[in-house]
Structures are given as C-alpha cells and as structure tokens.
C-alpha cells in the first residue's frame, strides 16, 4: 500500500514543505510522518483530511502506517 499523502502530494504537484505549512507542522515533522517514523496524532490527521478535501482520510493513513510499521519491524 503506497503512502496516501505522498500520492496526494505528487498528484497535486505540492511539495511536502508547502503542505507542512498548510497544516501548521514543521517540514521535518511531516517528513518523519511520511517516512512512517512517527505516528500522526488525531489533530494532525484531522488537518491532513481537511487540507486534502477528504482524499487522505485518517483510516487510509492509519492503514498505511500500520502496514509500514510491520515492514520496518
């Protein structure tokens, strides 16, 4: 399963730094989230969902994160 946020950013030609600013997190924090190194909190997931107009829903994100965590283990 591909990272849903990376896919959204690529399809919409948005850089991670631009998106981080839109959801009010640091670029380094967003980078760690997208690499699967950090688990997103509820408020961040909510901001991601709102900024992507529902295209990156929390359930998609959590499914991807759990799968990537298993692959890293």
Order of alpha helices (4+ residues) and beta strands (2+ residues): alpha-alpha-alpha-alpha-alpha
